[in-house]
């Protein structure tokens, strides 16, 4: 399957929207996963947001992402 977000600016905008509103990950009209992004950093950030949200975080911050990644 081809990556959906291979343009870096578009990828950042999509990730920023998810960062601001992680409940978008549950919205059936959107289908996001790490493989949709070509840049490894984008994959890591999206995966971190996803995992934090699955663990119950509703207000995801850069510090929360950093702490999550440090713990891994």
PDB file of N, H, CA, C and O in Angstrom:
ATOM      1  N   UNK A   1       0.844  -1.175   0.000  1.00  0.00           N
ATOM      2  CA  UNK A   1       0.000   0.000   0.000  1.00  0.00           C
ATOM      3  C   UNK A   1       0.886   1.233   0.000  1.00  0.00           C
ATOM      4  O   UNK A   1       1.861   1.290   0.749  1.00  0.00           O
ATOM      5  N   UNK A   2       0.574   2.194  -0.803  1.00  0.00           N
ATOM      6  H   UNK A   2      -0.218   2.148  -1.412  1.00  0.00           H
ATOM      7  CA  UNK A   2       1.348   3.428  -0.893  1.00  0.00           C
ATOM      8  C   UNK A   2       1.048   4.328   0.299  1.00  0.00           C
ATOM      9  O   UNK A   2      -0.046   4.300   0.862  1.00  0.00           O
ATOM     10  N   UNK A   3       2.035   5.117   0.664  1.00  0.00           N
ATOM     11  H   UNK A   3       2.924   5.139   0.206  1.00  0.00           H
ATOM     12  CA  UNK A   3       1.854   6.062   1.757  1.00  0.00           C
ATOM     13  C   UNK A   3       0.911   7.167   1.323  1.00  0.00           C
ATOM     14  O   UNK A   3       0.989   7.662   0.199  1.00  0.00           O
ATOM     15  N   UNK A   4       0.019   7.548   2.227  1.00  0.00           N
ATOM     16  H   UNK A   4      -0.044   7.145   3.141  1.00  0.00           H
ATOM     17  CA  UNK A   4      -0.932   8.610   1.918  1.00  0.00           C
ATOM     18  C   UNK A   4      -0.299   9.983   2.060  1.00  0.00           C
ATOM     19  O   UNK A   4      -0.633  10.913   1.326  1.00  0.00           O
ATOM     20  N   UNK A   5       0.618  10.100   3.012  1.00  0.00           N
ATOM     21  H   UNK A   5       0.889   9.345   3.609  1.00  0.00           H
ATOM     22  CA  UNK A   5       1.142  11.417   3.368  1.00  0.00           C
ATOM     23  C   UNK A   5       2.646  11.476   3.112  1.00  0.00           C
ATOM     24  O   UNK A   5       3.443  11.503   4.051  1.00  0.00           O
ATOM     25  N   UNK A   6       3.025  11.495   1.840  1.00  0.00           N
ATOM     26  H   UNK A   6       2.378  11.473   1.078  1.00  0.00           H
ATOM     27  CA  UNK A   6       4.439  11.541   1.508  1.00  0.00           C
ATOM     28  C   UNK A   6       4.941  12.964   1.323  1.00  0.00           C
ATOM     29  O   UNK A   6       6.142  13.167   1.143  1.00  0.00           O
ATOM     30  N   UNK A   7       4.070  13.942   1.362  1.00  0.00           N
ATOM     31  H   UNK A   7       3.095  13.777   1.508  1.00  0.00           H
ATOM     32  CA  UNK A   7       4.451  15.351   1.325  1.00  0.00           C
ATOM     33  C   UNK A   7       4.633  15.799   2.779  1.00  0.00           C
ATOM     34  O   UNK A   7       3.667  15.789   3.543  1.00  0.00           O
ATOM     35  N   UNK A   8       5.849  16.192   3.179  1.00  0.00           N
ATOM     36  H   UNK A   8       6.634  16.201   2.559  1.00  0.00           H
ATOM     37  CA  UNK A   8       6.109  16.516   4.588  1.00  0.00           C
ATOM     38  C   UNK A   8       5.175  17.553   5.195  1.00  0.00           C
ATOM     39  O   UNK A   8       4.761  17.402   6.344  1.00  0.00           O
ATOM     40  N   UNK A   9       4.833  18.602   4.454  1.00  0.00           N
ATOM     41  H   UNK A   9       5.170  18.725   3.520  1.00  0.00           H
ATOM     42  CA  UNK A   9       3.944  19.627   5.006  1.00  0.00           C
ATOM     43  C   UNK A   9       2.551  19.079   5.279  1.00  0.00           C
ATOM     44  O   UNK A   9       1.931  19.436   6.281  1.00  0.00           O
ATOM     45  N   UNK A  10       2.062  18.227   4.413  1.00  0.00           N
ATOM     46  H   UNK A  10       2.566  17.937   3.599  1.00  0.00           H
ATOM     47  CA  UNK A  10       0.741  17.621   4.603  1.00  0.00           C
ATOM     48  C   UNK A  10       0.788  16.666   5.796  1.00  0.00           C
ATOM     49  O   UNK A  10      -0.131  16.643   6.615  1.00  0.00           O
ATOM     50  N   UNK A  11       1.840  15.897   5.888  1.00  0.00           N
ATOM     51  H   UNK A  11       2.587  15.916   5.223  1.00  0.00           H
ATOM     52  CA  UNK A  11       1.989  14.958   7.004  1.00  0.00           C
ATOM     53  C   UNK A  11       1.986  15.700   8.333  1.00  0.00           C
ATOM     54  O   UNK A  11       1.327  15.271   9.280  1.00  0.00           O
ATOM     55  N   UNK A  12       2.706  16.793   8.410  1.00  0.00           N
ATOM     56  H   UNK A  12       3.242  17.141   7.641  1.00  0.00           H
ATOM     57  CA  UNK A  12       2.766  17.580   9.643  1.00  0.00           C
ATOM     58  C   UNK A  12       1.386  18.144   9.976  1.00  0.00           C
ATOM     59  O   UNK A  12       1.000  18.166  11.145  1.00  0.00           O
ATOM     60  N   UNK A  13       0.649  18.592   8.988  1.00  0.00           N
ATOM     61  H   UNK A  13       0.962  18.575   8.038  1.00  0.00           H
ATOM     62  CA  UNK A  13      -0.692  19.124   9.232  1.00  0.00           C
ATOM     63  C   UNK A  13      -1.630  18.037   9.753  1.00  0.00           C
ATOM     64  O   UNK A  13      -2.423  18.281  10.662  1.00  0.00           O
ATOM     65  N   UNK A  14      -1.540  16.859   9.190  1.00  0.00           N
ATOM     66  H   UNK A  14      -0.895  16.661   8.451  1.00  0.00           H
ATOM     67  CA  UNK A  14      -2.383  15.748   9.642  1.00  0.00           C
ATOM     68  C   UNK A  14      -2.027  15.377  11.074  1.00  0.00           C
ATOM     69  O   UNK A  14      -2.912  15.211  11.913  1.00  0.00           O
ATOM     70  N   UNK A  15      -0.749  15.247  11.353  1.00  0.00           N
ATOM     71  H   UNK A  15      -0.030  15.382  10.671  1.00  0.00           H
ATOM     72  CA  UNK A  15      -0.315  14.897  12.708  1.00  0.00           C
ATOM     73  C   UNK A  15      -0.696  15.993  13.698  1.00  0.00           C
ATOM     74  O   UNK A  15      -1.104  15.694  14.820  1.00  0.00           O
ATOM     75  N   UNK A  16      -0.571  17.247  13.301  1.00  0.00           N
ATOM     76  H   UNK A  16      -0.240  17.490  12.389  1.00  0.00           H
ATOM     77  CA  UNK A  16      -0.949  18.356  14.183  1.00  0.00           C
ATOM     78  C   UNK A  16      -2.431  18.299  14.517  1.00  0.00           C
ATOM     79  O   UNK A  16      -2.820  18.560  15.655  1.00  0.00           O
ATOM     80  N   UNK A  17      -3.256  17.962  13.546  1.00  0.00           N
ATOM     81  H   UNK A  17      -2.940  17.750  12.621  1.00  0.00           H
ATOM     82  CA  UNK A  17      -4.697  17.855  13.796  1.00  0.00           C
ATOM     83  C   UNK A  17      -4.992  16.727  14.781  1.00  0.00           C
ATOM     84  O   UNK A  17      -5.843  16.872  15.660  1.00  0.00           O
ATOM     85  N   UNK A  18      -4.299  15.621  14.637  1.00  0.00           N
ATOM     86  H   UNK A  18      -3.609  15.504  13.923  1.00  0.00           H
ATOM     87  CA  UNK A  18      -4.487  14.487  15.551  1.00  0.00           C
ATOM     88  C   UNK A  18      -3.950  14.838  16.938  1.00  0.00           C
ATOM     89  O   UNK A  18      -4.551  14.471  17.948  1.00  0.00           O
ATOM     90  N   UNK A  19      -2.837  15.536  16.990  1.00  0.00           N
ATOM     91  H   UNK A  19      -2.349  15.834  16.170  1.00  0.00           H
ATOM     92  CA  UNK A  19      -2.245  15.985  18.252  1.00  0.00           C
ATOM     93  C   UNK A  19      -3.237  16.869  19.012  1.00  0.00           C
ATOM     94  O   UNK A  19      -3.411  16.720  20.221  1.00  0.00           O
ATOM     95  N   UNK A  20      -3.877  17.778  18.301  1.00  0.00           N
ATOM     96  H   UNK A  20      -3.736  17.899  17.318  1.00  0.00           H
ATOM     97  CA  UNK A  20      -4.841  18.689  18.915  1.00  0.00           C
ATOM     98  C   UNK A  20      -6.145  17.985  19.295  1.00  0.00           C
ATOM     99  O   UNK A  20      -6.812  18.372  20.254  1.00  0.00           O
ATOM    100  N   UNK A  21      -6.497  16.958  18.538  1.00  0.00           N
ATOM    101  H   UNK A  21      -5.956  16.644  17.759  1.00  0.00           H
ATOM    102  CA  UNK A  21      -7.770  16.266  18.763  1.00  0.00           C
ATOM    103  C   UNK A  21      -7.574  14.767  18.544  1.00  0.00           C
ATOM    104  O   UNK A  21      -7.969  14.235  17.507  1.00  0.00           O
ATOM    105  N   UNK A  22      -6.965  14.082  19.519  1.00  0.00           N
ATOM    106  H   UNK A  22      -6.644  14.514  20.362  1.00  0.00           H
ATOM    107  CA  UNK A  22      -6.663  12.666  19.325  1.00  0.00           C
ATOM    108  C   UNK A  22      -7.887  11.776  19.137  1.00  0.00           C
ATOM    109  O   UNK A  22      -7.755  10.637  18.691  1.00  0.00           O
ATOM    110  N   UNK A  23      -9.071  12.276  19.468  1.00  0.00           N
ATOM    111  H   UNK A  23      -9.178  13.202  19.830  1.00  0.00           H
ATOM    112  CA  UNK A  23     -10.276  11.468  19.240  1.00  0.00           C
ATOM    113  C   UNK A  23     -10.520  11.236  17.745  1.00  0.00           C
ATOM    114  O   UNK A  23     -11.325  10.382  17.374  1.00  0.00           O
ATOM    115  N   UNK A  24      -9.829  11.990  16.891  1.00  0.00           N
ATOM    116  H   UNK A  24      -9.175  12.684  17.193  1.00  0.00           H
ATOM    117  CA  UNK A  24      -9.917  11.736  15.449  1.00  0.00           C
ATOM    118  C   UNK A  24      -9.471  10.315  15.113  1.00  0.00           C
ATOM    119  O   UNK A  24      -9.871   9.759  14.090  1.00  0.00           O
ATOM    120  N   UNK A  25      -8.649   9.736  15.972  1.00  0.00           N
ATOM    121  H   UNK A  25      -8.325  10.188  16.803  1.00  0.00           H
ATOM    122  CA  UNK A  25      -8.182   8.373  15.747  1.00  0.00           C
ATOM    123  C   UNK A  25      -9.332   7.367  15.807  1.00  0.00           C
ATOM    124  O   UNK A  25      -9.224   6.272  15.255  1.00  0.00           O
ATOM    125  N   UNK A  26     -10.425   7.729  16.469  1.00  0.00           N
ATOM    126  H   UNK A  26     -10.512   8.619  16.918  1.00  0.00           H
ATOM    127  CA  UNK A  26     -11.585   6.849  16.578  1.00  0.00           C
ATOM    128  C   UNK A  26     -12.627   7.105  15.492  1.00  0.00           C
ATOM    129  O   UNK A  26     -13.523   6.286  15.287  1.00  0.00           O
ATOM    130  N   UNK A  27     -12.516   8.216  14.810  1.00  0.00           N
ATOM    131  H   UNK A  27     -11.788   8.881  14.977  1.00  0.00           H
ATOM    132  CA  UNK A  27     -13.505   8.595  13.810  1.00  0.00           C
ATOM    133  C   UNK A  27     -13.398   7.666  12.606  1.00  0.00           C
ATOM    134  O   UNK A  27     -12.350   7.580  11.966  1.00  0.00           O
ATOM    135  N   UNK A  28     -14.472   6.988  12.315  1.00  0.00           N
ATOM    136  H   UNK A  28     -15.323   7.058  12.835  1.00  0.00           H
ATOM    137  CA  UNK A  28     -14.477   5.987  11.230  1.00  0.00           C
ATOM    138  C   UNK A  28     -14.279   6.592   9.842  1.00  0.00           C
ATOM    139  O   UNK A  28     -13.911   5.878   8.909  1.00  0.00           O
ATOM    140  N   UNK A  29     -14.516   7.894   9.688  1.00  0.00           N
ATOM    141  H   UNK A  29     -14.815   8.474  10.445  1.00  0.00           H
ATOM    142  CA  UNK A  29     -14.329   8.477   8.355  1.00  0.00           C
ATOM    143  C   UNK A  29     -12.856   8.760   8.057  1.00  0.00           C
ATOM    144  O   UNK A  29     -12.499   9.098   6.928  1.00  0.00           O
ATOM    145  N   UNK A  30     -12.005   8.621   9.073  1.00  0.00           N
ATOM    146  H   UNK A  30     -12.295   8.347   9.990  1.00  0.00           H
ATOM    147  CA  UNK A  30     -10.566   8.765   8.878  1.00  0.00           C
ATOM    148  C   UNK A  30      -9.909   7.415   9.137  1.00  0.00           C
ATOM    149  O   UNK A  30     -10.349   6.650   9.996  1.00  0.00           O
ATOM    150  N   UNK A  31      -8.878   7.142   8.403  1.00  0.00           N
ATOM    151  H   UNK A  31      -8.521   7.763   7.706  1.00  0.00           H
ATOM    152  CA  UNK A  31      -8.163   5.877   8.570  1.00  0.00           C
ATOM    153  C   UNK A  31      -6.671   6.194   8.624  1.00  0.00           C
ATOM    154  O   UNK A  31      -6.012   6.289   7.588  1.00  0.00           O
ATOM    155  N   UNK A  32      -6.145   6.357   9.830  1.00  0.00           N
ATOM    156  H   UNK A  32      -6.680   6.281  10.672  1.00  0.00           H
ATOM    157  CA  UNK A  32      -4.740   6.702  10.004  1.00  0.00           C
ATOM    158  C   UNK A  32      -3.978   5.508  10.552  1.00  0.00           C
ATOM    159  O   UNK A  32      -4.476   4.770  11.403  1.00  0.00           O
ATOM    160  N   UNK A  33      -2.775   5.331  10.057  1.00  0.00           N
ATOM    161  H   UNK A  33      -2.371   5.931   9.366  1.00  0.00           H
ATOM    162  CA  UNK A  33      -1.839   4.428  10.713  1.00  0.00           C
ATOM    163  C   UNK A  33      -0.425   4.848  10.328  1.00  0.00           C
ATOM    164  O   UNK A  33      -0.228   5.626   9.395  1.00  0.00           O
ATOM    165  N   UNK A  34       0.531   4.335  11.039  1.00  0.00           N
ATOM    166  H   UNK A  34       0.371   3.703  11.797  1.00  0.00           H
ATOM    167  CA  UNK A  34       1.920   4.757  10.863  1.00  0.00           C
ATOM    168  C   UNK A  34       2.424   4.542   9.441  1.00  0.00           C
ATOM    169  O   UNK A  34       3.254   5.312   8.957  1.00  0.00           O
ATOM    170  N   UNK A  35       1.945   3.530   8.783  1.00  0.00           N
ATOM    171  H   UNK A  35       1.271   2.905   9.176  1.00  0.00           H
ATOM    172  CA  UNK A  35       2.422   3.211   7.440  1.00  0.00           C
ATOM    173  C   UNK A  35       1.971   4.222   6.394  1.00  0.00           C
ATOM    174  O   UNK A  35       2.442   4.204   5.257  1.00  0.00           O
ATOM    175  N   UNK A  36       1.053   5.107   6.787  1.00  0.00           N
ATOM    176  H   UNK A  36       0.670   5.122   7.711  1.00  0.00           H
ATOM    177  CA  UNK A  36       0.584   6.152   5.875  1.00  0.00           C
ATOM    178  C   UNK A  36       1.622   7.263   5.702  1.00  0.00           C
ATOM    179  O   UNK A  36       1.486   8.107   4.816  1.00  0.00           O
ATOM    180  N   UNK A  37       2.647   7.264   6.537  1.00  0.00           N
ATOM    181  H   UNK A  37       2.757   6.578   7.257  1.00  0.00           H
ATOM    182  CA  UNK A  37       3.644   8.336   6.539  1.00  0.00           C
ATOM    183  C   UNK A  37       4.992   7.790   6.095  1.00  0.00           C
ATOM    184  O   UNK A  37       5.386   6.695   6.498  1.00  0.00           O
ATOM    185  N   UNK A  38       5.695   8.546   5.269  1.00  0.00           N
ATOM    186  H   UNK A  38       5.374   9.435   4.942  1.00  0.00           H
ATOM    187  CA  UNK A  38       6.974   8.075   4.748  1.00  0.00           C
ATOM    188  C   UNK A  38       8.148   8.412   5.664  1.00  0.00           C
ATOM    189  O   UNK A  38       9.145   7.690   5.684  1.00  0.00           O
ATOM    190  N   UNK A  39       8.037   9.486   6.411  1.00  0.00           N
ATOM    191  H   UNK A  39       7.227  10.072   6.395  1.00  0.00           H
ATOM    192  CA  UNK A  39       9.130   9.898   7.292  1.00  0.00           C
ATOM    193  C   UNK A  39       9.052   9.136   8.611  1.00  0.00           C
ATOM    194  O   UNK A  39       7.993   9.051   9.232  1.00  0.00           O
ATOM    195  N   UNK A  40      10.186   8.586   9.028  1.00  0.00           N
ATOM    196  H   UNK A  40      11.047   8.656   8.523  1.00  0.00           H
ATOM    197  CA  UNK A  40      10.232   7.809  10.276  1.00  0.00           C
ATOM    198  C   UNK A  40       9.795   8.659  11.476  1.00  0.00           C
ATOM    199  O   UNK A  40       9.080   8.164  12.348  1.00  0.00           O
ATOM    200  N   UNK A  41      10.207   9.909  11.533  1.00  0.00           N
ATOM    201  H   UNK A  41      10.787  10.311  10.825  1.00  0.00           H
ATOM    202  CA  UNK A  41       9.818  10.783  12.636  1.00  0.00           C
ATOM    203  C   UNK A  41       8.300  10.925  12.704  1.00  0.00           C
ATOM    204  O   UNK A  41       7.720  10.890  13.789  1.00  0.00           O
ATOM    205  N   UNK A  42       7.669  11.082  11.570  1.00  0.00           N
ATOM    206  H   UNK A  42       8.141  11.110  10.688  1.00  0.00           H
ATOM    207  CA  UNK A  42       6.208  11.198  11.537  1.00  0.00           C
ATOM    208  C   UNK A  42       5.559   9.910  12.048  1.00  0.00           C
ATOM    209  O   UNK A  42       4.573   9.957  12.784  1.00  0.00           O
ATOM    210  N   UNK A  43       6.107   8.778  11.661  1.00  0.00           N
ATOM    211  H   UNK A  43       6.908   8.740  11.063  1.00  0.00           H
ATOM    212  CA  UNK A  43       5.594   7.491  12.122  1.00  0.00           C
ATOM    213  C   UNK A  43       5.716   7.369  13.638  1.00  0.00           C
ATOM    214  O   UNK A  43       4.794   6.900  14.305  1.00  0.00           O
ATOM    215  N   UNK A  44       6.852   7.790  14.173  1.00  0.00           N
ATOM    216  H   UNK A  44       7.601   8.171  13.630  1.00  0.00           H
ATOM    217  CA  UNK A  44       7.082   7.698  15.612  1.00  0.00           C
ATOM    218  C   UNK A  44       6.132   8.608  16.372  1.00  0.00           C
ATOM    219  O   UNK A  44       5.547   8.198  17.375  1.00  0.00           O
ATOM    220  N   UNK A  45       5.976   9.831  15.907  1.00  0.00           N
ATOM    221  H   UNK A  45       6.451  10.164  15.093  1.00  0.00           H
ATOM    222  CA  UNK A  45       5.090  10.779  16.599  1.00  0.00           C
ATOM    223  C   UNK A  45       3.643  10.287  16.541  1.00  0.00           C
ATOM    224  O   UNK A  45       2.954  10.293  17.561  1.00  0.00           O
ATOM    225  N   UNK A  46       3.183   9.869  15.392  1.00  0.00           N
ATOM    226  H   UNK A  46       3.743   9.864  14.564  1.00  0.00           H
ATOM    227  CA  UNK A  46       1.809   9.378  15.284  1.00  0.00           C
ATOM    228  C   UNK A  46       1.622   8.140  16.162  1.00  0.00           C
ATOM    229  O   UNK A  46       0.617   8.027  16.864  1.00  0.00           O
ATOM    230  N   UNK A  47       2.563   7.232  16.127  1.00  0.00           N
ATOM    231  H   UNK A  47       3.379   7.325  15.556  1.00  0.00           H
ATOM    232  CA  UNK A  47       2.471   6.031  16.964  1.00  0.00           C
ATOM    233  C   UNK A  47       2.432   6.367  18.441  1.00  0.00           C
ATOM    234  O   UNK A  47       1.702   5.735  19.204  1.00  0.00           O
ATOM    235  N   UNK A  48       3.203   7.349  18.846  1.00  0.00           N
ATOM    236  H   UNK A  48       3.796   7.863  18.226  1.00  0.00           H
ATOM    237  CA  UNK A  48       3.207   7.783  20.245  1.00  0.00           C
ATOM    238  C   UNK A  48       1.866   8.380  20.642  1.00  0.00           C
ATOM    239  O   UNK A  48       1.325   8.066  21.703  1.00  0.00           O
ATOM    240  N   UNK A  49       1.335   9.240  19.784  1.00  0.00           N
ATOM    241  H   UNK A  49       1.774   9.495  18.922  1.00  0.00           H
ATOM    242  CA  UNK A  49       0.024   9.843  20.062  1.00  0.00           C
ATOM    243  C   UNK A  49      -1.031   8.747  20.158  1.00  0.00           C
ATOM    244  O   UNK A  49      -1.858   8.747  21.070  1.00  0.00           O
ATOM    245  N   UNK A  50      -0.995   7.832  19.227  1.00  0.00           N
ATOM    246  H   UNK A  50      -0.323   7.832  18.487  1.00  0.00           H
ATOM    247  CA  UNK A  50      -1.962   6.729  19.226  1.00  0.00           C
ATOM    248  C   UNK A  50      -1.876   5.925  20.519  1.00  0.00           C
ATOM    249  O   UNK A  50      -2.894   5.664  21.162  1.00  0.00           O
ATOM    250  N   UNK A  51      -0.672   5.536  20.896  1.00  0.00           N
ATOM    251  H   UNK A  51       0.154   5.748  20.375  1.00  0.00           H
ATOM    252  CA  UNK A  51      -0.504   4.720  22.094  1.00  0.00           C
ATOM    253  C   UNK A  51      -0.897   5.472  23.361  1.00  0.00           C
ATOM    254  O   UNK A  51      -1.530   4.898  24.247  1.00  0.00           O
ATOM    255  N   UNK A  52      -0.533   6.736  23.458  1.00  0.00           N
ATOM    256  H   UNK A  52      -0.018   7.202  22.739  1.00  0.00           H
ATOM    257  CA  UNK A  52      -0.939   7.536  24.617  1.00  0.00           C
ATOM    258  C   UNK A  52      -2.459   7.639  24.692  1.00  0.00           C
ATOM    259  O   UNK A  52      -3.039   7.530  25.772  1.00  0.00           O
ATOM    260  N   UNK A  53      -3.091   7.844  23.565  1.00  0.00           N
ATOM    261  H   UNK A  53      -2.619   7.933  22.687  1.00  0.00           H
ATOM    262  CA  UNK A  53      -4.551   7.944  23.528  1.00  0.00           C
ATOM    263  C   UNK A  53      -5.186   6.615  23.939  1.00  0.00           C
ATOM    264  O   UNK A  53      -6.171   6.601  24.677  1.00  0.00           O
ATOM    265  N   UNK A  54      -4.634   5.514  23.471  1.00  0.00           N
ATOM    266  H   UNK A  54      -3.834   5.525  22.871  1.00  0.00           H
ATOM    267  CA  UNK A  54      -5.153   4.193  23.833  1.00  0.00           C
ATOM    268  C   UNK A  54      -4.985   3.915  25.323  1.00  0.00           C
ATOM    269  O   UNK A  54      -5.742   3.137  25.905  1.00  0.00           O
ATOM    270  N   UNK A  55      -3.995   4.550  25.934  1.00  0.00           N
ATOM    271  H   UNK A  55      -3.380   5.181  25.462  1.00  0.00           H
ATOM    272  CA  UNK A  55      -3.761   4.390  27.371  1.00  0.00           C
ATOM    273  C   UNK A  55      -4.629   5.337  28.202  1.00  0.00           C
ATOM    274  O   UNK A  55      -4.547   5.341  29.430  1.00  0.00           O
ATOM    275  N   UNK A  56      -5.460   6.138  27.532  1.00  0.00           N
ATOM    276  H   UNK A  56      -5.528   6.135  26.534  1.00  0.00           H
ATOM    277  CA  UNK A  56      -6.401   6.987  28.234  1.00  0.00           C
ATOM    278  C   UNK A  56      -6.073   8.464  28.242  1.00  0.00           C
ATOM    279  O   UNK A  56      -6.842   9.252  28.793  1.00  0.00           O
ATOM    280  N   UNK A  57      -4.966   8.867  27.655  1.00  0.00           N
ATOM    281  H   UNK A  57      -4.342   8.227  27.207  1.00  0.00           H
ATOM    282  CA  UNK A  57      -4.624  10.289  27.609  1.00  0.00           C
ATOM    283  C   UNK A  57      -5.587  11.013  26.674  1.00  0.00           C
ATOM    284  O   UNK A  57      -5.833  10.568  25.553  1.00  0.00           O
ATOM    285  N   UNK A  58      -6.116  12.111  27.138  1.00  0.00           N
ATOM    286  H   UNK A  58      -5.916  12.473  28.048  1.00  0.00           H
ATOM    287  CA  UNK A  58      -7.001  12.916  26.297  1.00  0.00           C
ATOM    288  C   UNK A  58      -6.370  14.255  25.947  1.00  0.00           C
ATOM    289  O   UNK A  58      -6.734  14.875  24.948  1.00  0.00           O
ATOM    290  N   UNK A  59      -5.432  14.697  26.763  1.00  0.00           N
ATOM    291  H   UNK A  59      -5.137  14.193  27.575  1.00  0.00           H
ATOM    292  CA  UNK A  59      -4.706  15.948  26.521  1.00  0.00           C
ATOM    293  C   UNK A  59      -3.248  15.581  26.288  1.00  0.00           C
ATOM    294  O   UNK A  59      -2.467  15.485  27.235  1.00  0.00           O
ATOM    295  N   UNK A  60      -2.890  15.379  25.052  1.00  0.00           N
ATOM    296  H   UNK A  60      -3.524  15.456  24.283  1.00  0.00           H
ATOM    297  CA  UNK A  60      -1.546  14.927  24.710  1.00  0.00           C
ATOM    298  C   UNK A  60      -0.666  16.135  24.455  1.00  0.00           C
ATOM    299  O   UNK A  60      -1.020  17.029  23.686  1.00  0.00           O
ATOM    300  N   UNK A  61       0.486  16.151  25.113  1.00  0.00           N
ATOM    301  H   UNK A  61       0.774  15.425  25.738  1.00  0.00           H
ATOM    302  CA  UNK A  61       1.428  17.258  24.993  1.00  0.00           C
ATOM    303  C   UNK A  61       2.756  16.745  24.460  1.00  0.00           C
ATOM    304  O   UNK A  61       3.005  15.540  24.424  1.00  0.00           O
ATOM    305  N   UNK A  62       3.598  17.673  24.050  1.00  0.00           N
ATOM    306  H   UNK A  62       3.396  18.652  24.079  1.00  0.00           H
ATOM    307  CA  UNK A  62       4.936  17.296  23.594  1.00  0.00           C
ATOM    308  C   UNK A  62       5.707  16.636  24.732  1.00  0.00           C
ATOM    309  O   UNK A  62       6.483  15.709  24.500  1.00  0.00           O
ATOM    310  N   UNK A  63       5.498  17.107  25.959  1.00  0.00           N
ATOM    311  H   UNK A  63       4.867  17.860  26.148  1.00  0.00           H
ATOM    312  CA  UNK A  63       6.175  16.505  27.118  1.00  0.00           C
ATOM    313  C   UNK A  63       5.704  15.072  27.320  1.00  0.00           C
ATOM    314  O   UNK A  63       6.508  14.188  27.618  1.00  0.00           O
ATOM    315  N   UNK A  64       4.400  14.836  27.158  1.00  0.00           N
ATOM    316  H   UNK A  64       3.747  15.554  26.916  1.00  0.00           H
ATOM    317  CA  UNK A  64       3.871  13.478  27.291  1.00  0.00           C
ATOM    318  C   UNK A  64       4.461  12.549  26.231  1.00  0.00           C
ATOM    319  O   UNK A  64       4.788  11.399  26.522  1.00  0.00           O
ATOM    320  N   UNK A  65       4.596  13.042  25.016  1.00  0.00           N
ATOM    321  H   UNK A  65       4.331  13.976  24.779  1.00  0.00           H
ATOM    322  CA  UNK A  65       5.203  12.244  23.941  1.00  0.00           C
ATOM    323  C   UNK A  65       6.661  11.952  24.276  1.00  0.00           C
ATOM    324  O   UNK A  65       7.118  10.818  24.130  1.00  0.00           O
ATOM    325  N   UNK A  66       7.383  12.958  24.718  1.00  0.00           N
ATOM    326  H   UNK A  66       7.011  13.879  24.836  1.00  0.00           H
ATOM    327  CA  UNK A  66       8.786  12.782  25.091  1.00  0.00           C
ATOM    328  C   UNK A  66       8.928  11.756  26.218  1.00  0.00           C
ATOM    329  O   UNK A  66       9.767  10.859  26.140  1.00  0.00           O
ATOM    330  N   UNK A  67       8.117  11.887  27.253  1.00  0.00           N
ATOM    331  H   UNK A  67       7.435  12.616  27.317  1.00  0.00           H
ATOM    332  CA  UNK A  67       8.163  10.940  28.370  1.00  0.00           C
ATOM    333  C   UNK A  67       7.831   9.525  27.903  1.00  0.00           C
ATOM    334  O   UNK A  67       8.465   8.557  28.323  1.00  0.00           O
ATOM    335  N   UNK A  68       6.842   9.417  27.038  1.00  0.00           N
ATOM    336  H   UNK A  68       6.327  10.203  26.697  1.00  0.00           H
ATOM    337  CA  UNK A  68       6.463   8.093  26.496  1.00  0.00           C
ATOM    338  C   UNK A  68       7.638   7.471  25.752  1.00  0.00           C
ATOM    339  O   UNK A  68       7.947   6.295  25.948  1.00  0.00           O
ATOM    340  N   UNK A  69       8.286   8.246  24.911  1.00  0.00           N
ATOM    341  H   UNK A  69       8.035   9.201  24.752  1.00  0.00           H
ATOM    342  CA  UNK A  69       9.405   7.723  24.125  1.00  0.00           C
ATOM    343  C   UNK A  69      10.613   7.389  24.998  1.00  0.00           C
ATOM    344  O   UNK A  69      11.316   6.413  24.734  1.00  0.00           O
ATOM    345  N   UNK A  70      10.857   8.178  26.019  1.00  0.00           N
ATOM    346  H   UNK A  70      10.286   8.971  26.233  1.00  0.00           H
ATOM    347  CA  UNK A  70      11.973   7.896  26.926  1.00  0.00           C
ATOM    348  C   UNK A  70      11.760   6.594  27.686  1.00  0.00           C
ATOM    349  O   UNK A  70      12.714   5.877  27.990  1.00  0.00           O
ATOM    350  N   UNK A  71      10.510   6.297  27.988  1.00  0.00           N
ATOM    351  H   UNK A  71       9.735   6.879  27.741  1.00  0.00           H
ATOM    352  CA  UNK A  71      10.192   5.085  28.755  1.00  0.00           C
ATOM    353  C   UNK A  71      10.293   3.821  27.917  1.00  0.00           C
ATOM    354  O   UNK A  71      10.317   2.719  28.464  1.00  0.00           O
ATOM    355  N   UNK A  72      10.350   3.959  26.629  1.00  0.00           N
ATOM    356  H   UNK A  72      10.330   4.854  26.184  1.00  0.00           H
ATOM    357  CA  UNK A  72      10.403   2.794  25.734  1.00  0.00           C
ATOM    358  C   UNK A  72      11.781   2.285  25.565  1.00  0.00           C
ATOM    359  O   UNK A  72      11.995   1.311  24.844  1.00  0.00           O
TER     360      UNK A  72
END
